[in-house]
Amino acid sequence: MARYFTREEAEALLPEITVVLRKIQEGRRSVQVIEEELEELHARSKGNGHHLYGRTMKLQSDLAAYVHVLRNAADELQSFGCVLKDPDIGLIDFPSLRDGQEVYLCWQLGEERILFWHYMHTGFAGRQPL
């Protein structure tokens, strides 16, 4: 059975969720930078790229470490009972009940409170004020 949040319960978690979301966003940016550098190294190594081997191995190790951090952060976020909808903008949904129907309380990083809700099937575009 899913856990349903009241607005107050969900808002009480926002400080902790904010920390985890920022960790996820930072990790995703780092992964993107490493992937871009790996692509560049791959293109440069098409001929005789053995001199790039050490840098490539270091970047692959760094990438694996960031992926591990991201997995842990995602697990931590999931343990709160919320649903990560878009890590880049920090969009989080909290399962809730409204007039006996399952809905999401919708929050985006930077918002001080949870001000919106939407039906499960409508998503962000269907956000309605609480």
Secondary structure, DSSP 8 states (H G I E B T S, - for coil): ------HHHHHHHHHHHHHHHHHHHHHHHHHHHHHHHHHHHHHHTTTT-GGGHHHHHHHHHHHHHHHHHHHHHHHHHHHTT-EEEETTTTEEEEEEEETTEEEEEEEETT-SS--EEEETTT-GGG-EE-
